[in-house]
Amino acid sequence: MTENVHPIEDHAKALADDNRFCEWLDTIDALDSGWPHSHYTARRWIEEQCDVESLGRLATDPVAAASLDQIARRFAVWDKNQELDL
């Protein structure tokens, strides 16, 4: 049996699995350990920033979904320009 996943959850997972997104996180919110962000820490960072317990909650929380949208937009600007949008 396959689990139905909401498109916004897929979007969040795709961001976290993107190596460029992890690079962006290293730029804007480096880990205290000094290690680079991984796909796992990227997912945890998205959950923390969107104030959800899991990425699946994004589908039922409009405020969290809006937060993810802002994150995705900021990343897209940085990725396009390869710099931070100040």
Phi, psi and omega in degrees: 000137178257149180270133175284129180241132180291145181305327180290327176292318176301318180297316179297317179295321179296320176299309182298329181275356180275121181301326178294324178297318178297321177297318178298317178299322177299328181283318186264337185206069182298148177289143179299331182290342183089350178285151176288156176295144175249177177298323178295311181291331176295318178297316179296323179295316178299314179301317180295314182294328181268358178057051176232156179280333179208160181296334178298333180291342179301330183288340184246358182239103183297329178292317178295320179297321178295322177297317178298319179299317178297316179300313181298320179294317179298317179297317181299320178296313180298315182296320179292317184264350184054039177202168180278143175274105184269000000 
